[in-house]
Each structure stands twice: as C-alpha cells, then as structure tokens.
Amino acid sequence: MKYWLCITNRDNWEVVKKRNVWGVAKRHKNIIAKVKPGDKLVIYVKQERENKEVLEPKIVGIFEVVSEPYTDSSRIFKSPPHLNETYPLRVKIKPVKLGELDFKPLIPKLEFITNKKRWSGHLMGKAMREIPEEDYRLIESLL
C-alpha cells in the first residue's frame, strides 16, 4: 500500500467529495499509473486568495482508492481557463476520514518536507506525490 498527498483547490475538492473521484492532468500520467486499489489519498487544499482574504492550506480528507486508474474526459473538475484541462486520468475513491487540519503547523513534523523554510517547493507543479507511511499516520491521527 502507498500513501499519496493529492494537491487541489477548493472548487475541485467539492467535486472530489461529492463524486468520490480523483483526477489529474495527462501530464501526470506516470504518477497516477502507480496508484493501486487500497492506496490512501490525503487531500491537500492549497492556499488560495478569495477577494483580499488568504485561505490557508489544509488537509481536508483521506480517501481509499477503489479502482484502477482509468480515462474519462467528462468535464466535472474546474480548470484554469488557459489550461482547459479535464483531468481525465482518474481513480474512484471512497472516504476514510473527513475533516479540516491546518497544514502549516504540520510542516516541522512531516518527513517528506525536507526544506522546512521553502516547503511549498515540495508541492509546486505536482498533482500528487507519494508520502511516507509515518507522515500518513501523523495526518490520520490528527484529522
């Protein structure tokens, strides 16, 4: 079993939660190809701005993968207009634990974040990344 941190925005988190599906762009095909049924997905909602307010990054849920990766190009996810992406590489998932956990206080305790000062670099440009079981256990215990 592997553990994955899945990086999304608030709009697409609503889609993930309602439809029990995780999707990534075609350029991430090599990473989603490693995902197997039984793997755990930790959903991370990145920092965003709404008007002048900064919405801090959070862990919002843990899901278990219940399907092999498949392709579906139906438009259920929101994409930046310049990308026009459907996130067609998908897996079906089921909720394990939902809640909200502020991410920044976790940074000093997370093994996969080796540069604590420039931690966002561990997430930039990625849709998902594998994390160690210890990090998963910590997040699960606090969620």
N, C-alpha and C positions, 0 to 999 in steps of 0.2 A: 504494500500500500504506500502511496505517495501523498504528500500534502502540498497544496498549491495555494499561493496568495493570488487572488484574482482582482485585478485593478479595474475599477469602473467609475462612472459618475452617478450622481443621484437619480437622474432620469432612467438610466439603464438598470440601476438597482431595482427600481419599481417593476421593470419588465422581468428581471430575474426572479423576483419574489412572487409575482403573480403567475408566471408561466412555467416556473421550475425548469428553466433552460439557461445555459451559459453559452455565449457565442463570442468568437474572436474573428478578427480580420484575416483574410487569406495570407497575409504576410507572416502570420503567426502559426502557419500550418505545422511546422516542425515541433513546436512546443505542445500544441493540443494533441498531436499524434501520440504523445507519451502518456496521455491521460487514459486511465482504465476504470471500469466499474469498480466501486469500492473505495476509490481515492476520495480524499476530502478536499473541498474547496472552501477557503476562507475568503469571504468577500470584503474587499477593502474599497471604501468610497473615498476618492481623492479630494484634496482641498479644492474648494471652488469659491467663486465670488457670486453673491446674489445682490444686485444693486451695489451698495457700498459695504455690505456685511461679508466677512470672511467666514465660510463654513469649514470648520476644521475637519481633517481627515479622520475617518472612523472605520473600525471593523464593525460590520452590521449583521453578519451571519455566517454560519457554517453549513455547508451542504454536502451530501454524498452523491457521487456520480453513479447513475443507474443505467447508463447506456454507453456504447462505444461512440467515438466521435462520428458525426455524420454531417452532410451538407444540406443546408436549407437556406435559400436566399430570400425568403419572405421578409418583408420589412416590419420587424417588430421592435428593433432597437433604434435609438436615435443616434445619428452620426453627425459630426460637424459638416456643414454644407460643402466645404471644399473637398472633403473625402468621399462623400456619397457612398458610404460603406454599409453593407447589410449585416456584417459579422456572420457570414454564412457557415463557418466551421463551428459546430455546436455539440454539446452533450446535454442529455437530460439529467436532471438532478432532483434530489428530494431534501427538504430542510432537516437539519440535525438540531440546530440551535440558532435562535434569532435573538437579537438584542443590539445594544449600541455600546461600543467600547472606544474611548478616545485613543487614537493611535500614538500621538507624540509621547505620552508618558511610558509607552511600551518600548520605545527605541533603545534605551540603555540595556534592556533585558533581552532583546532579540539577537540571536546568534547570527542570522543571515545578514544583518546590517553591520558590516564591519567598519564602515566610516560613519560614526555616530553624528559628526558635525554636518556632513553632506549626505544625510540618509536618503534624501529623495532620489539621488542618483541610482539607488538600488531598485527603483521602481520606474524611472523615466523610460518612456518608449516601449514599455512592456505591457502586454495584456495580462500575463500571468507569469509566475515564477515559482519554482519548487522551493519549499522551505523545510528546514529540519523538523523532525518529529518533536523535539524539545520546544521549539517555538510554537508549533501547533498546540501542544499540551498546555503551554502557558496561556495562550489566547483562549482556548476552550475553557480553561478553569476560571478565567476572569469574565467571560461573556455571560 
